[in-house]
Amino acid sequence: MNISIVGGGLAAATAATELREHGFDGDVVIYAREDHLPYERPPLSKEVLLGRKDVDSALVHDEAWYTANRVRLERGVAVTDIDPATHTLRTEPVGGGGAAEHRYDRLLLATGAAARHFDLADRVAEPIYLRTIEDNTRLRAALRPGAKVVIVGAGWIGLEVASAARQKDAEVIVYEIADLPLVAVLGPEVAQLFADLHRAHGVDLRLGTAVEEGALAAADVVVVGIGAIPQTELAEHAGLDVDRGVLVDERLRTSDPDIYAIGDVANQHHPVLGRRIRVEHWDTAIEQAKVAAHNLMGEEKPYTHLPYFFTDQYDLGMEYFGSVGPDGYDRVDIEGDTDVANGGAFRAYWVKDGVVRAAMHANDWDASDAVHDSVGTER
Ligand SMILES: Cc1cc2nc3c(=O)[nH]c(=O)nc-3n(C[C@H](O)[C@H](O)[C@H](O)COP(=O)(O)OP(=O)(O)OC[C@H]3O[C@@H](n4cnc5c(N)ncnc54)[C@H](O)[C@@H]3O)c2cc1C
């Protein structure tokens, strides 16, 4: 049996690992557009950007692992077409060369997401969209003392870059059209704490403000972090059901019974949340890969794991569990010391209809399990 994996990121490499660790003896092939060994992206905006760790520390496995585990890793090779009827896929080397056709028995789509582009910035600056090792290398070189850094978008990546840039003594202006950073995820109460944190560290945070051409042109480096788009083209061409991500059921199966999808690209019907959700988080890439590997081998495991997210900014580390959902929350209970710029530690619980929908802690690592376990309980 041949299990082919399209991707080459964290989700792809984790799925291959799980297949081998759980006794799958057939062929495993990963087609990876990037010419790198599969790597984790979170360090690209954190310790690798700060120069505290090298890029190799972000690799999922070293090269020898793939050989030893008989995982054929086709680097720099894009899958350009999938034909579910004949169980074939077509590949093309990114650097040019001949196309080829391959047969698969079961297929796993782990094509991830690509950074959303911002036309104005593309026209007047050569913005960095921090997604790959190459983007990281370019940004790392640009973060010098006194450099004028303009960041468009105060989402997770924008704020992590702001934190790294300030720690490198760069001058940082962040433009965000919403009235607070991260407000769509955290709500105004906790979002305000992130605004305070960045201002305390000298970031010029311009909220409710669209960036203009002059500001982009005047910057030494422009970083755009305005969201990511799931890489669904391949699935669409293959005739799979796609709607803001590749649609998968509880078991991560697409509308084709021999094709599964996981990670940033998958829009799953989540049995615990009772709705569809596409999660662009490191932990989801790993946990979905583990479940999908078993289902590719013929099991029928539902994916029930709750969304989990972490970030590091300055001295603040936080973890967030669960998901508030489209109908919002009635109240947020905040416990502890919210002065995070001065080492404060707190927990927050987002409550809807008397039940905790999501919970987080900042700098309170001993509370991690309890905060996780609170999700879904009455409060
Ligand atoms: C800078 C940065 C910081 C982050 N920080 C955090 C964090 O702190 N916490 C957190 O929880 N999450 C974080 N994330 C998100 C996390 O990295 C993603 O959720 C995770 O990488 C998703 O893994 P994936 O394998 O699904 O997709 P990806 O990592 O996007 O990998 C998909 C791969 O598939 C390849 N591909 C696409 N199409 C094809 C094709 N047709 N043929 C062959 N290959 C193809 C792509 O080139 C890519 O290499 C961060 C992301 C970035 C970019």
The ligand as an SDF file (V2000), in Angstrom:
LIG
                    3D

 53 58  0  0  0  0  0  0  0  0999 V2000
    5.9530   32.8480   11.5450 C   0  0  0  0  0  0  0  0  0  0  0  0
    4.9260   31.9150   12.0950 C   0  0  0  0  0  0  0  0  0  0  0  0
    4.7900   31.7880   13.4790 C   0  0  0  0  0  0  0  0  0  0  0  0
    3.8500   30.9260   14.0210 C   0  0  0  0  0  0  0  0  0  0  0  0
    3.7390   30.8370   15.3780 N   0  0  0  0  0  0  0  0  0  0  0  0
    2.8280   30.0050   15.9210 C   0  0  0  0  0  0  0  0  0  0  0  0
    2.6850   29.9080   17.3420 C   0  0  0  0  0  0  0  0  0  0  0  0
    3.3580   30.5790   18.1030 O   0  0  0  0  0  0  0  0  0  0  0  0
    1.7750   29.0210   17.8270 N   0  0  0  0  0  0  0  0  0  0  0  0
    0.9970   28.2620   17.0140 C   0  0  0  0  0  0  0  0  0  0  0  0
    0.1730   27.4910   17.5280 O   0  0  0  0  0  0  0  0  0  0  0  0
    1.0910   28.3500   15.6660 N   0  0  0  0  0  0  0  0  0  0  0  0
    1.9800   29.2080   15.0930 C   0  0  0  0  0  0  0  0  0  0  0  0
    2.0900   29.2950   13.7300 N   0  0  0  0  0  0  0  0  0  0  0  0
    1.2000   28.4770   12.8810 C   0  0  0  0  0  0  0  0  0  0  0  0
    1.7970   27.0980   12.5810 C   0  0  0  0  0  0  0  0  0  0  0  0
    3.1190   27.2300   12.1630 O   0  0  0  0  0  0  0  0  0  0  0  0
    0.9420   26.4230   11.5070 C   0  0  0  0  0  0  0  0  0  0  0  0
   -0.3200   26.1810   12.0590 O   0  0  0  0  0  0  0  0  0  0  0  0
    1.5790   25.1320   11.0000 C   0  0  0  0  0  0  0  0  0  0  0  0
    2.7710   25.4170   10.3200 O   0  0  0  0  0  0  0  0  0  0  0  0
    0.6430   24.3790   10.0720 C   0  0  0  0  0  0  0  0  0  0  0  0
    1.3120   23.2640    9.5470 O   0  0  0  0  0  0  0  0  0  0  0  0
    0.8730   22.6120    8.1540 P   0  0  0  0  0  0  0  0  0  0  0  0
    1.8260   21.4930    7.9590 O   0  0  0  0  0  0  0  0  0  0  0  0
   -0.5860   22.3880    8.1480 O   0  0  0  0  0  0  0  0  0  0  0  0
    1.1030   23.7530    7.0540 O   0  0  0  0  0  0  0  0  0  0  0  0
    2.4140   24.5280    6.5750 P   0  0  0  0  0  0  0  0  0  0  0  0
    3.3520   24.7260    7.7040 O   0  0  0  0  0  0  0  0  0  0  0  0
    1.9140   25.7350    5.8470 O   0  0  0  0  0  0  0  0  0  0  0  0
    3.1030   23.5380    5.5370 O   0  0  0  0  0  0  0  0  0  0  0  0
    2.5060   23.2500    4.3080 C   0  0  0  0  0  0  0  0  0  0  0  0
    3.5930   22.9730    3.2910 C   0  0  0  0  0  0  0  0  0  0  0  0
    2.9840   22.4440    2.1270 O   0  0  0  0  0  0  0  0  0  0  0  0
    3.6440   22.9290    0.9840 C   0  0  0  0  0  0  0  0  0  0  0  0
    2.7540   22.8090   -0.1690 N   0  0  0  0  0  0  0  0  0  0  0  0
    1.6280   23.5170   -0.4180 C   0  0  0  0  0  0  0  0  0  0  0  0
    1.0740   23.1210   -1.5790 N   0  0  0  0  0  0  0  0  0  0  0  0
    1.8710   22.1160   -2.0800 C   0  0  0  0  0  0  0  0  0  0  0  0
    1.8180   21.3030   -3.2520 C   0  0  0  0  0  0  0  0  0  0  0  0
    0.8500   21.4470   -4.1490 N   0  0  0  0  0  0  0  0  0  0  0  0
    2.7960   20.3980   -3.4420 N   0  0  0  0  0  0  0  0  0  0  0  0
    3.7820   20.2350   -2.5260 C   0  0  0  0  0  0  0  0  0  0  0  0
    3.8720   20.9890   -1.3940 N   0  0  0  0  0  0  0  0  0  0  0  0
    2.9320   21.9150   -1.1810 C   0  0  0  0  0  0  0  0  0  0  0  0
    3.9440   24.3570    1.3760 C   0  0  0  0  0  0  0  0  0  0  0  0
    4.9540   24.9040    0.5760 O   0  0  0  0  0  0  0  0  0  0  0  0
    4.3530   24.2050    2.8370 C   0  0  0  0  0  0  0  0  0  0  0  0
    5.7270   23.9930    2.9530 O   0  0  0  0  0  0  0  0  0  0  0  0
    3.0190   30.1720   13.1540 C   0  0  0  0  0  0  0  0  0  0  0  0
    3.1220   30.3160   11.7640 C   0  0  0  0  0  0  0  0  0  0  0  0
    4.0690   31.1750   11.2340 C   0  0  0  0  0  0  0  0  0  0  0  0
    4.1710   31.3250    9.7360 C   0  0  0  0  0  0  0  0  0  0  0  0
  1  2  1  0
  2  3  1  0
  2 52  2  0
  3  4  2  0
  4  5  1  0
  4 50  1  0
  5  6  2  0
  6  7  1  0
  6 13  1  0
  7  8  2  0
  7  9  1  0
  9 10  1  0
 10 11  2  0
 10 12  1  0
 12 13  2  0
 13 14  1  0
 14 15  1  0
 14 50  1  0
 15 16  1  0
 16 17  1  0
 16 18  1  0
 18 19  1  0
 18 20  1  0
 20 21  1  0
 20 22  1  0
 22 23  1  0
 23 24  1  0
 24 25  2  0
 24 26  1  0
 24 27  1  0
 27 28  1  0
 28 29  2  0
 28 30  1  0
 28 31  1  0
 31 32  1  0
 32 33  1  0
 33 34  1  0
 33 48  1  0
 34 35  1  0
 35 36  1  0
 35 46  1  0
 36 37  1  0
 36 45  1  0
 37 38  2  0
 38 39  1  0
 39 40  1  0
 39 45  2  0
 40 41  1  0
 40 42  2  0
 42 43  1  0
 43 44  2  0
 44 45  1  0
 46 47  1  0
 46 48  1  0
 48 49  1  0
 50 51  2  0
 51 52  1  0
 52 53  1  0
M  END
$$$$
